[in-house]
Amino acid sequence: MRFVLFYHSLFSDWNHGNAHFLRGVVRELQARGHEAIVYEPKGGWSRSNLVADQGLAALREIADALPGLSSTEYDLRRLDLERATDDADVVLVHEWNDPALVARLSRMRKGGARFLLLFHDTHHRAASRESEMARYDLSGFDGVLAFGEAIREIYLRNGWTRRAWTWHEAADVALFRPLRAWKTGDLVWIGNWGDGERSDELRRLLFEPIRRLGLKARVHGVRYPRQGLRAVAASGARYCGWLPNHRVPQAFARHRVTVHVPRRLYATMLPGIPTIRVFEALACGIPLVSAPWQDSEGLFRPGRDFLLARTGTEMERRLRDVLNDRGLARELTRNGLASIRARHTCGHRAEELLAICRGLGVRRRRSSSNSNSRGVAA
C-alpha cells in the first residue's frame, strides 16, 4: 500500500512526545514493504522551537540517528494536495495539523478521492479543549484512530465521526531496547513541565522522594519555568534540559530506576491511556514506579510490569525497594519487557493499522523500492 502521512513533525521531538510513535509506525510500514511518504508543515512549532533552543545541529543529529526516514516540508498555501496524495491508498492525518489542511482533505474525499482518509489523535485536547477539536472538519474522513478508548468515545459521542478505533501508542523497539552501560546515577526522569498543571504531583511524587532518599538523579525536559527549576534544585537532582528522543534508551541504561507521573487529565478524565513514557521505559528494561493511572484497558500488569505509588510515602518506599532489591529490579525488567514484546511494539500497531485498512476495503500492495522517493531529508 502507499501511505501518505501528514505529521506535525517527523524529526523534531522538542515538546513533541508523539514523534517516537509516529517514526516507529513509518519504520514498521516500510519494513512490511509499504510506501510511507511523510509531509510536515514549514515552520511547525516543534521544529522551530528545537532550532531556536538547540540550533540546526540538533535537527541534523536526529536525522542522522534515524536512517531511512525522511519528510517533505510544505507551505499549506501552496501545497498541491492532489499531487501529494496522487495514487495514495491511505492518507493519515495527525491531529497536530492545521484545520485548513484537514478541511481540504475532507472535501477531496467527499468529492471522490479514492484514498482511505483517517484522522489520528494522540492528545488530550478532545477532552480538555473540545471547542478547539470541534474545528476539524472530519465529515469526509473514513474514521478516527484514537490513542485510547476514552478519546474514541468522545469522537463518537460528539458526532465528530461515524467510525473510530482505539489505536494505542507503542514502543519503537528498533531503538527502544535494553542497552548495557555503567550506572552513573540512581534515577532519571524524562518529562516536560508544560503548563505546570501537575506541579503538585511532581513535587509530592518525584522531587520530595528524591530529596528524602538522597538519590543521584537527573531530570530531562523542556518548558521548565523558574518555579520548576527551583523544585528540581531543591530536590538535589540535576536539571539537564532537552534530551533527544533517540538518546532516551542510553539515559535509561545509565540509571537504575525511573518514575512516571501522568498529567492530571490522564489520571482523572482519560483512564486507559498511559502515554508514551510507560512504553519507552518498559521497552528499555528500566524498572518503573508510576504515580496512579487507571489501566482500564488492561494494557499492562500493574504490580508486575511496574510498581504503583499513590502517595509520596509510597513512592519513597517503592523506589527504595527497587534500588535495594536486585531480584525485584530484575523481575520488573523481565515482566515489563515481556509485555512490550508480546503486545505493544510499533510492529503490532502497524499490523493493527493494516487490518483496519483491509477491513475498509484497501487491498492494493505496492513495492517499497522507491519508498519516500518524494521526501527530502531533514
C-alpha positions in Angstrom: 0.0 0.0 0.0 1.0 3.6 -0.4 0.6 5.6 2.8 0.7 9.4 2.8 1.1 10.7 6.3 0.7 14.3 7.4 2.6 14.8 10.6 3.3 17.8 12.7 7.0 16.8 12.6 8.8 13.6 11.9 12.2 14.6 13.2 11.7 17.2 15.9 10.7 15.8 19.3 11.0 19.1 21.2 7.9 19.0 23.4 6.5 16.5 20.8 6.3 13.2 22.6 4.3 11.6 19.8 7.3 11.7 17.5 8.6 8.4 18.8 5.5 6.5 17.9 5.0 8.3 14.5 8.5 7.4 13.5 8.1 3.8 14.6 4.9 3.4 12.5 6.7 4.7 9.4 9.6 2.3 10.1 7.3 -0.7 10.5 5.2 0.1 7.4 8.4 0.3 5.4 9.7 -3.0 6.8 6.5 -4.6 5.6 7.0 -3.5 2.1 4.7 -0.5 2.1 5.5 3.1 1.0 5.3 5.7 3.7 5.5 9.3 2.5 5.6 11.9 5.2 4.7 15.6 4.9 5.2 18.2 7.6 4.5 22.0 7.6 7.2 24.5 7.3 7.6 26.5 10.5 5.9 24.0 12.7 6.2 24.9 16.4 8.2 21.8 17.4 10.8 22.2 14.7 11.0 26.0 15.2 11.4 25.7 18.9 14.0 23.0 18.6 16.1 25.1 16.2 15.7 28.2 18.4 16.6 26.2 21.6 19.3 23.9 20.3 20.3 25.0 16.8 20.3 23.3 13.4 22.9 20.8 14.6 20.4 19.2 16.9 18.0 18.6 14.0 20.8 17.1 11.9 21.7 14.8 14.7 18.2 13.5 14.9 18.0 12.9 11.2 21.4 11.1 11.2 20.1 8.9 14.1 17.1 7.8 12.0 18.4 6.4 8.7 15.8 5.5 6.2 13.3 8.2 7.4 12.6 11.4 5.5 9.9 14.0 5.2 8.9 16.8 2.8 8.2 20.2 4.2 5.3 22.2 2.7 3.7 25.6 2.7 0.0 25.0 3.2 -0.9 28.0 1.0 1.0 26.5 -1.9 0.6 22.7 -1.3 -0.8 20.8 -4.3 -2.8 18.2 -2.3 -3.8 16.4 -5.5 -0.2 15.8 -6.4 0.8 15.0 -2.8 -1.9 12.3 -2.5 -1.6 11.0 -6.0 -2.1 7.3 -6.1 -2.3 7.0 -2.4 -4.1 4.1 -0.8 -4.3 5.6 2.7 -3.9 9.2 3.9 -3.4 9.6 7.6 -3.5 13.0 9.2 -2.1 13.5 12.7 -4.1 15.8 15.0 -1.4 18.4 15.3 -2.2 19.8 11.8 -3.9 22.9 10.6 -7.7 22.6 10.5 -7.5 24.1 6.9 -5.4 21.1 5.8 -8.0 18.7 7.4 -10.9 20.6 5.7 -9.2 20.4 2.3 -8.6 16.7 2.5 -12.1 16.2 3.8 -13.5 17.9 0.7 -11.3 15.9 -1.6 -12.6 12.6 -0.1 -16.2 13.7 -0.3 -15.5 14.9 -3.9 -14.5 11.4 -5.0 -10.8 10.9 -4.0 -10.2 7.2 -3.9 -7.8 7.1 -0.9 -8.8 6.0 2.5 -8.7 9.0 4.8 -8.0 8.6 8.6 -7.5 11.1 11.4 -5.0 10.2 14.2 -5.5 11.7 17.6 -2.7 11.2 20.3 -3.6 14.1 22.6 -6.0 15.0 25.4 -7.5 18.0 23.7 -10.6 16.1 22.7 -11.4 16.1 26.4 -9.7 19.3 27.6 -10.4 21.6 24.7 -13.4 20.2 22.9 -14.2 23.5 21.1 -10.7 23.5 19.6 -11.0 20.0 18.3 -14.6 20.6 17.0 -13.0 23.0 14.4 -11.7 20.0 12.5 -14.0 19.0 9.6 -13.9 15.2 9.6 -17.1 14.9 7.6 -15.2 13.4 4.7 -12.9 11.1 6.8 -13.4 7.4 6.8 -12.7 7.3 10.6 -10.6 8.2 13.5 -7.7 6.4 15.2 -7.7 7.4 18.9 -4.9 6.5 21.3 -7.3 5.4 24.0 -10.9 4.2 24.4 -11.8 7.3 26.3 -10.8 9.5 23.4 -12.6 7.2 20.9 -15.8 7.6 22.8 -15.6 11.4 22.8 -15.4 11.4 19.0 -18.4 9.2 18.7 -20.4 10.9 21.4 -19.8 14.4 19.9 -20.7 13.2 16.4 -17.3 14.2 15.0 -17.0 10.9 13.2 -19.2 7.8 12.5 -16.3 5.3 12.9 -13.4 5.3 15.3 -10.9 2.7 16.5 -8.7 2.6 19.6 -5.1 2.6 18.4 -2.7 2.9 21.3 0.8 4.2 21.1 3.6 1.6 21.4 7.4 1.3 21.6 9.7 1.5 18.5 11.8 -1.4 19.6 14.3 -0.8 16.8 15.5 2.0 19.0 14.0 1.4 22.4 15.6 -1.7 23.8 17.8 -2.6 26.8 21.3 -1.4 26.5 24.4 -2.2 28.5 26.0 0.7 30.3 27.7 1.7 33.5 25.2 3.0 36.0 26.1 6.7 36.7 23.0 7.5 38.7 20.1 6.2 40.6 17.0 7.8 39.0 16.3 9.5 35.7 13.0 11.4 34.9 12.1 12.5 31.4 9.2 14.8 31.1 8.3 18.3 30.1 7.0 20.8 32.7 4.3 22.0 30.3 1.7 24.4 31.8 2.5 23.3 35.3 -0.8 21.6 35.9 0.9 18.6 37.6 3.4 20.7 39.6 2.0 19.5 42.9 2.2 15.8 41.8 5.8 16.3 40.7 6.7 17.8 44.0 5.0 15.0 46.0 5.8 12.0 43.9 9.1 12.9 42.3 11.1 15.7 43.9 10.4 15.1 47.5 11.2 11.3 47.3 14.4 12.2 45.5 15.4 14.6 48.3 14.4 12.3 51.2 16.2 9.3 49.7 19.3 11.4 48.7 19.2 10.0 45.2 21.6 10.9 42.5 19.0 11.9 39.9 18.8 13.7 36.5 15.7 15.5 35.1 15.3 16.0 31.4 12.6 18.1 29.6 11.7 21.5 28.3 9.4 24.4 29.3 10.6 24.5 32.9 9.9 27.9 34.4 11.8 29.3 37.4 9.4 27.5 39.7 10.2 24.2 38.1 13.9 24.7 38.1 13.8 25.7 41.8 11.8 22.5 42.5 14.5 20.4 40.7 17.3 22.1 42.5 15.7 21.8 45.9 15.4 18.0 45.5 19.1 17.7 44.8 18.5 16.4 41.3 20.3 17.9 38.3 18.3 19.5 35.5 19.8 18.6 32.2 17.3 20.2 29.7 16.0 18.7 26.5 17.0 15.1 25.6 16.6 13.9 22.0 14.2 11.0 22.0 16.7 8.7 20.3 19.1 9.2 23.3 16.5 8.1 25.8 17.5 4.4 25.8 21.1 5.4 26.7 19.8 7.6 29.6 17.7 4.7 30.9 20.6 2.3 30.6 22.8 4.6 32.9 20.2 4.7 35.7 18.6 2.1 38.0 15.0 3.3 38.1 12.6 5.8 36.5 9.3 7.3 37.5 6.1 8.1 35.6 3.9 11.0 36.7 1.0 11.2 34.3 -0.6 14.6 33.7 -3.7 15.1 35.8 -6.1 14.7 32.8 -4.8 11.2 32.1 -5.0 10.2 35.8 -8.6 11.5 36.2 -10.5 12.0 32.9 -8.8 9.7 30.5 -8.4 6.2 32.0 -6.6 3.6 30.0 -4.0 6.0 28.4 -0.5 5.6 29.8 1.2 7.9 27.3 4.4 7.0 25.5 6.7 7.3 28.6 5.5 3.9 30.0 6.1 2.1 26.7 9.5 3.7 26.4 10.7 2.7 29.9 9.4 -0.9 29.8 10.9 -1.4 26.3 14.3 -0.3 27.6 14.2 -2.6 30.6 14.5 0.0 33.3 12.3 -0.6 36.5 9.4 1.8 36.6 7.5 3.2 39.5 4.4 5.1 38.4 2.0 7.5 40.0 -1.6 6.3 39.8 -3.4 5.9 36.5 -6.2 3.5 35.7 -5.3 0.8 33.3 -8.9 0.3 32.3 -8.0 -1.4 29.0 -5.7 -4.0 30.5 -2.6 -2.9 28.6 -0.2 -3.9 31.4 0.0 -5.8 34.7 0.4 -3.2 37.5 2.4 -4.7 40.3 4.3 -7.0 37.9 5.3 -4.9 34.9 5.8 -1.8 37.1 5.0 -0.6 40.6 2.3 1.9 41.6 2.8 4.5 44.2 -0.3 6.6 45.3 1.4 8.9 47.8 4.8 10.4 48.3 5.5 8.0 51.2 4.6 5.0 48.9 6.8 6.4 46.1 9.7 6.7 48.5 9.2 3.1 49.7 8.8 1.7 46.2 12.0 3.5 45.0 13.9 2.2 48.0 12.7 -1.3 47.3 13.8 -1.3 43.7 17.2 0.3 44.4 18.0 -2.2 47.2 16.5 -5.4 45.9 18.2 -6.6 42.7 15.8 -9.5 42.4 12.8 -7.2 42.3 14.5 -4.9 39.8 15.3 -7.9 37.5 11.7 -9.2 37.8 10.2 -5.8 36.9 12.6 -5.6 33.9 11.7 -9.1 32.7 8.0 -8.6 33.1 7.9 -5.2 31.5 9.9 -6.3 28.5 7.7 -9.4 28.1 4.5 -7.2 27.9 6.0 -4.8 25.4 7.3 -7.6 23.1 4.1 -9.5 23.3 1.6 -6.7 22.6 3.0 -3.2 22.4 5.6 -2.6 19.7 5.1 -0.3 16.7 5.1 -3.6 14.7 1.9 -4.6 16.5 0.4 -1.2 15.8 1.3 -1.4 12.1 -0.4 -4.7 11.8 -3.5 -3.2 13.6 -3.5 -0.3 11.1 -3.2 -2.6 8.1 -6.1 -4.7 9.4 -8.2 -1.6 9.8 -7.4 -0.6 6.2 -8.1 -4.0 4.8 -11.4 -4.0 6.7 -12.3 -0.8 4.9 -11.6 -2.3 1.6 -8.0 -1.3 0.9 -6.3 -4.2 -0.9 -3.6 -2.9 -3.2 0.0 -3.5 -2.3 3.0 -1.7 -3.8 6.7 -2.1 -4.0 8.7 -0.2 -1.4 11.6 0.2 -3.8 11.1 3.9 -4.1 9.7 4.4 -0.6 9.9 8.1 0.4 11.3 8.9 -3.0 9.5 12.3 -2.9 10.8 13.2 0.5 13.8 15.3 1.3 16.0 14.5 4.3 15.6 16.9 7.2 
